[in-house]
Amino acid sequence: MYDTAGLEEGDQGRVPKADAIVKLYTLLKQLEDGVSLLVFVMRPKITDSVVSNWRLFQEVICKSQVPTVIVITGLESEEDMDDWWVQNKETFRKYGISADGNAGVTATKGKKKRGGTFTFQEEYDESKLKVRKLLRSTYLETPWKMGVTKWFNEVVTNKVVYRFLGWQFWSSSKKVEIKGAVDKLVERCGMTRKEADDLAKLLDAVDHDA
């Protein structure tokens, strides 16, 4: 299991899109055995970042070929942690987010009480069981492989993005192919051309350091 920050997310606050994608790119280059499942972890609030992350990971990078489940955390105060999904699933559908499974959970045991138990111990134990069941029921037995991140290499490496930003294309057919792919990254994942330019430089540095 591998963990990576999403767009503009991280333990220390907002992670720039380019930095998040570079970290993801570096990770993907190491996953020679392929990808069996995407676990999309989010707080109980549907934001633009949630939509952008879903599109980047599920649609753009894995080409909708990998099962993707959603785990909503931070629901320890809900009477029934599964109710949040029931109440919000239509909003996900409006954004084109269709998950292969979901689980409403808490990732905290809460405060320790007298006697050694915790405030949300029951909810925490229930959450562990739900997530394990979710993973076992949705993963691909034969992992999907992207071939040394071929798609990512072709779409957002230095030469491709720079061509998209105005440099000469070596053929008209290649121009259409590249422009369409990068347009998808820009439009569907919320990147600006400047961010694409910065991303290209960072990815180029990653490849030179490899």
C-alpha positions as a Markdown table, in Angstrom:
| # | Residue | x | y | z |
|---|---|---|---|---|
| 1 | Met | 0.0 | 0.0 | 0.0 |
| 2 | Tyr | 1.3 | 3.4 | -1.0 |
| 3 | Asp | 0.2 | 6.8 | 0.2 |
| 4 | Thr | 0.5 | 10.0 | -1.8 |
| 5 | Ala | -0.7 | 13.6 | -1.3 |
| 6 | Gly | -3.4 | 14.8 | -3.6 |
| 7 | Leu | -3.5 | 18.1 | -5.4 |
| 8 | Glu | -3.1 | 20.9 | -2.9 |
| 9 | Glu | -3.2 | 18.6 | 0.1 |
| 10 | Gly | -0.8 | 17.4 | 2.7 |
| 11 | Asp | 0.0 | 16.9 | 6.4 |
| 12 | Gln | 1.6 | 20.4 | 6.6 |
| 13 | Gly | -1.1 | 22.2 | 4.6 |
| 14 | Arg | -1.5 | 22.9 | 0.9 |
| 15 | Val | 0.9 | 21.1 | -1.5 |
| 16 | Pro | 1.3 | 22.8 | -4.8 |
| 17 | Lys | -0.2 | 20.9 | -7.7 |
| 18 | Ala | 3.1 | 20.5 | -9.5 |
| 19 | Asp | 4.9 | 19.1 | -6.4 |
| 20 | Ala | 2.1 | 16.7 | -5.7 |
| 21 | Ile | 2.2 | 15.4 | -9.2 |
| 22 | Val | 5.9 | 15.0 | -9.2 |
| 23 | Lys | 5.7 | 12.9 | -6.0 |
| 24 | Leu | 3.0 | 10.8 | -7.7 |
| 25 | Tyr | 5.1 | 10.5 | -10.9 |
| 26 | Thr | 8.1 | 9.4 | -8.8 |
| 27 | Leu | 5.9 | 6.8 | -7.1 |
| 28 | Leu | 4.4 | 5.5 | -10.3 |
| 29 | Lys | 7.8 | 4.9 | -11.8 |
| 30 | Gln | 8.5 | 2.5 | -8.9 |
| 31 | Leu | 5.3 | 0.5 | -9.2 |
| 32 | Glu | 6.6 | -2.2 | -11.5 |
| 33 | Asp | 4.0 | -4.7 | -10.3 |
| 34 | Gly | 1.1 | -2.4 | -11.3 |
| 35 | Val | -1.9 | -1.0 | -9.4 |
| 36 | Ser | -4.7 | -3.2 | -7.9 |
| 37 | Leu | -6.9 | -0.5 | -6.3 |
| 38 | Leu | -7.2 | 3.2 | -5.7 |
| 39 | Val | -8.4 | 4.2 | -2.2 |
| 40 | Phe | -9.7 | 7.8 | -2.3 |
| 41 | Val | -9.6 | 9.2 | 1.3 |
| 42 | Met | -11.5 | 12.4 | 2.0 |
| 43 | Arg | -13.1 | 14.5 | 4.7 |
| 44 | Pro | -16.9 | 14.8 | 4.7 |
| 45 | Lys | -17.0 | 17.7 | 2.4 |
| 46 | Ile | -17.1 | 17.7 | -1.4 |
| 47 | Thr | -14.8 | 20.5 | -2.6 |
| 48 | Asp | -13.2 | 21.4 | -6.0 |
| 49 | Ser | -10.0 | 19.7 | -4.7 |
| 50 | Val | -11.9 | 16.5 | -4.2 |
| 51 | Val | -13.2 | 16.6 | -7.8 |
| 52 | Ser | -9.8 | 17.4 | -9.2 |
| 53 | Asn | -8.1 | 14.7 | -7.3 |
| 54 | Trp | -10.6 | 12.1 | -8.4 |
| 55 | Arg | -10.2 | 13.1 | -12.1 |
| 56 | Leu | -6.4 | 13.1 | -11.9 |
| 57 | Phe | -6.0 | 9.7 | -10.3 |
| 58 | Gln | -9.0 | 7.8 | -11.6 |
| 59 | Glu | -9.6 | 9.2 | -15.1 |
| 60 | Val | -6.3 | 10.7 | -16.2 |
| 61 | Ile | -3.6 | 8.6 | -14.7 |
| 62 | Cys | -5.3 | 5.2 | -14.4 |
| 63 | Lys | -7.6 | 5.7 | -17.4 |
| 64 | Ser | -10.6 | 4.4 | -15.4 |
| 65 | Gln | -9.0 | 0.9 | -15.5 |
| 66 | Val | -8.5 | 0.5 | -11.8 |
| 67 | Pro | -11.3 | 0.0 | -9.2 |
| 68 | Thr | -11.6 | 3.1 | -7.0 |
| 69 | Val | -13.2 | 3.2 | -3.6 |
| 70 | Ile | -14.0 | 6.2 | -1.4 |
| 71 | Val | -13.3 | 6.3 | 2.3 |
| 72 | Ile | -14.9 | 9.2 | 4.1 |
| 73 | Thr | -13.1 | 9.9 | 7.4 |
| 74 | Gly | -14.0 | 12.2 | 10.3 |
| 75 | Leu | -17.5 | 10.7 | 10.8 |
| 76 | Glu | -17.1 | 9.8 | 14.5 |
| 77 | Ser | -19.8 | 12.2 | 15.6 |
| 78 | Glu | -22.4 | 10.8 | 13.2 |
| 79 | Glu | -25.1 | 8.6 | 14.7 |
| 80 | Asp | -24.6 | 6.2 | 11.8 |
| 81 | Met | -21.3 | 6.7 | 9.9 |
| 82 | Asp | -22.8 | 5.2 | 6.7 |
| 83 | Asp | -25.6 | 7.8 | 6.5 |
| 84 | Trp | -23.2 | 10.5 | 5.2 |
| 85 | Trp | -22.7 | 8.6 | 1.9 |
| 86 | Val | -26.5 | 7.9 | 1.6 |
| 87 | Gln | -27.2 | 11.7 | 2.0 |
| 88 | Asn | -24.4 | 12.8 | -0.5 |
| 89 | Lys | -24.1 | 10.1 | -3.1 |
| 90 | Glu | -26.2 | 12.1 | -5.6 |
| 91 | Thr | -23.8 | 15.0 | -5.4 |
| 92 | Phe | -20.9 | 12.7 | -6.3 |
| 93 | Arg | -22.9 | 11.5 | -9.3 |
| 94 | Lys | -23.5 | 15.1 | -10.5 |
| 95 | Tyr | -19.7 | 15.5 | -10.6 |
| 96 | Gly | -19.2 | 12.3 | -12.5 |
| 97 | Ile | -17.7 | 10.5 | -9.5 |
| 98 | Ser | -18.7 | 6.9 | -9.6 |
| 99 | Ala | -17.0 | 4.7 | -6.9 |
| 100 | Asp | -16.8 | 1.0 | -6.9 |
| 101 | Gly | -17.4 | 1.0 | -3.1 |
| 102 | Asn | -17.4 | 3.3 | -0.1 |
| 103 | Ala | -17.0 | 3.3 | 3.7 |
| 104 | Gly | -17.8 | 6.0 | 6.2 |
| 105 | Val | -15.2 | 5.8 | 9.0 |
| 106 | Thr | -13.4 | 7.4 | 11.9 |
| 107 | Ala | -9.6 | 7.3 | 12.1 |
| 108 | Thr | -9.4 | 8.4 | 15.7 |
| 109 | Lys | -10.2 | 6.5 | 18.9 |
| 110 | Gly | -11.0 | 9.8 | 20.7 |
| 111 | Lys | -10.1 | 10.7 | 24.2 |
| 112 | Lys | -9.0 | 8.1 | 26.7 |
| 113 | Lys | -11.6 | 7.4 | 29.4 |
| 114 | Arg | -11.3 | 6.0 | 32.8 |
| 115 | Gly | -10.9 | 2.3 | 32.6 |
| 116 | Gly | -8.6 | 2.5 | 29.6 |
| 117 | Thr | -11.3 | 2.7 | 26.9 |
| 118 | Phe | -11.6 | 5.5 | 24.3 |
| 119 | Thr | -14.6 | 7.7 | 23.4 |
| 120 | Phe | -14.8 | 6.4 | 19.8 |
| 121 | Gln | -13.4 | 2.9 | 20.4 |
| 122 | Glu | -16.5 | 1.2 | 19.0 |
| 123 | Glu | -16.6 | 3.4 | 15.9 |
| 124 | Tyr | -12.9 | 2.9 | 15.4 |
| 125 | Asp | -13.1 | -0.9 | 15.6 |
| 126 | Glu | -16.1 | -0.9 | 13.2 |
| 127 | Ser | -14.1 | 1.4 | 10.8 |
| 128 | Lys | -11.2 | -1.0 | 10.6 |
| 129 | Leu | -13.5 | -3.9 | 9.7 |
| 130 | Lys | -15.3 | -1.9 | 7.1 |
| 131 | Val | -12.1 | -0.8 | 5.4 |
| 132 | Arg | -10.6 | -4.2 | 5.3 |
| 133 | Lys | -13.8 | -5.7 | 3.9 |
| 134 | Leu | -13.9 | -2.9 | 1.3 |
| 135 | Leu | -10.3 | -3.5 | 0.1 |
| 136 | Arg | -10.7 | -7.3 | -0.1 |
| 137 | Ser | -13.9 | -7.1 | -2.1 |
| 138 | Thr | -12.8 | -4.6 | -4.8 |
| 139 | Tyr | -9.1 | -5.0 | -5.6 |
| 140 | Leu | -7.9 | -6.4 | -9.0 |
| 141 | Glu | -6.3 | -9.8 | -8.6 |
| 142 | Thr | -4.3 | -9.1 | -11.8 |
| 143 | Pro | -2.9 | -5.5 | -11.3 |
| 144 | Trp | -3.3 | -3.0 | -14.0 |
| 145 | Lys | 0.1 | -1.9 | -15.4 |
| 146 | Met | 0.7 | 1.4 | -17.3 |
| 147 | Gly | 4.0 | 0.3 | -18.8 |
| 148 | Val | 6.6 | 2.4 | -16.9 |
| 149 | Thr | 4.1 | 5.2 | -16.7 |
| 150 | Lys | 4.1 | 5.5 | -20.5 |
| 151 | Trp | 1.0 | 7.7 | -20.5 |
| 152 | Phe | 2.4 | 10.1 | -18.0 |
| 153 | Asn | 5.7 | 10.2 | -19.7 |
| 154 | Glu | 4.1 | 11.1 | -23.0 |
| 155 | Val | 1.7 | 13.7 | -21.7 |
| 156 | Val | 3.5 | 15.8 | -19.2 |
| 157 | Thr | 7.2 | 15.5 | -19.7 |
| 158 | Asn | 9.2 | 18.5 | -20.6 |
| 159 | Lys | 9.1 | 18.3 | -24.4 |
| 160 | Val | 5.4 | 17.6 | -24.5 |
| 161 | Val | 4.3 | 20.5 | -22.3 |
| 162 | Tyr | 6.7 | 22.9 | -23.9 |
| 163 | Arg | 5.3 | 22.1 | -27.3 |
| 164 | Phe | 1.8 | 22.6 | -26.0 |
| 165 | Leu | 2.8 | 26.0 | -24.7 |
| 166 | Gly | 3.9 | 27.2 | -28.1 |
| 167 | Trp | 7.0 | 25.4 | -29.3 |
| 168 | Gln | 7.0 | 23.7 | -32.7 |
| 169 | Phe | 5.3 | 20.3 | -33.1 |
| 170 | Trp | 7.1 | 17.8 | -35.3 |
| 171 | Ser | 3.9 | 16.7 | -37.0 |
| 172 | Ser | 0.3 | 17.9 | -37.3 |
| 173 | Ser | -1.1 | 14.5 | -36.0 |
| 174 | Lys | 1.3 | 14.6 | -33.0 |
| 175 | Lys | 0.1 | 18.2 | -32.3 |
| 176 | Val | -3.5 | 17.0 | -32.0 |
| 177 | Glu | -2.6 | 14.0 | -29.9 |
| 178 | Ile | -0.5 | 16.0 | -27.4 |
| 179 | Lys | -2.8 | 19.0 | -27.3 |
| 180 | Gly | -5.8 | 16.8 | -26.5 |
| 181 | Ala | -4.0 | 14.9 | -23.7 |
| 182 | Val | -2.6 | 18.0 | -22.0 |
| 183 | Asp | -5.9 | 19.9 | -22.5 |
| 184 | Lys | -7.5 | 17.1 | -20.5 |
| 185 | Leu | -4.9 | 17.5 | -17.7 |
| 186 | Val | -5.4 | 21.3 | -17.7 |
| 187 | Glu | -9.2 | 21.3 | -18.0 |
| 188 | Arg | -10.2 | 18.2 | -16.0 |
| 189 | Cys | -7.6 | 18.6 | -13.2 |
| 190 | Gly | -7.7 | 22.4 | -12.8 |
| 191 | Met | -4.1 | 23.1 | -13.9 |
| 192 | Thr | -3.2 | 26.4 | -15.5 |
| 193 | Arg | -0.6 | 26.7 | -18.3 |
| 194 | Lys | 1.9 | 28.2 | -15.8 |
| 195 | Glu | 1.4 | 25.2 | -13.5 |
| 196 | Ala | 1.9 | 22.9 | -16.5 |
| 197 | Asp | 5.1 | 24.8 | -17.3 |
| 198 | Asp | 6.4 | 24.5 | -13.7 |
| 199 | Leu | 5.4 | 20.8 | -13.7 |
| 200 | Ala | 7.3 | 20.2 | -16.9 |
| 201 | Lys | 10.5 | 21.6 | -15.4 |
| 202 | Leu | 10.1 | 19.5 | -12.2 |
| 203 | Leu | 9.4 | 16.3 | -14.1 |
| 204 | Asp | 12.4 | 16.9 | -16.3 |
| 205 | Ala | 14.6 | 17.3 | -13.2 |
| 206 | Val | 13.2 | 14.0 | -11.8 |
| 207 | Asp | 14.1 | 12.2 | -15.0 |
| 208 | His | 17.6 | 13.6 | -15.1 |
| 209 | Asp | 18.1 | 12.6 | -11.5 |
| 210 | Ala | 16.9 | 9.1 | -12.0 |
